[in-house]
């Protein structure tokens, strides 16, 4: 072989050696990266599990609180409904209590008014009779001077 062939062969061998070293370095870096990822996954798992457990507990407590609030709202609605019904019944009883005597009072007033109207009608009828018995004087004759 010639010197240039040996030189090229040496360059090729050196390049293969550099490539092998780079590949070995890449393999070691990959192994270190895999270990690091595994550590992060383990640490994340250890830290996230309690957080997820707390979130689960918190959401169940929130659901329980919402159910209690809904139950209290239903009770409040029922209490106000009963209160409104009782107020309506009380107002109806009060109205019946007031309207009964008021109607009777209005009936008495209407009866008294009818009596007064009847007396007034009798008085007007007697005036008409007395006016009809008087002689009718012509208005022009009463105004005549002479």
Secondary structure, DSSP 8 states (H G I E B T S, - for coil): --HHHHHHHHHHHHHHHHHHHHHHHHHHHHHHHHHHHHHHHHHHHHHHHHHHHHHHHHHHHHHHHHHHHHHHHHHHHHHHHHHHHHHHHHHHHHHHHHHHHHHHHHHHHHHHHHHHHHHHHHHHHHHHHHHHHS----HHHHH---
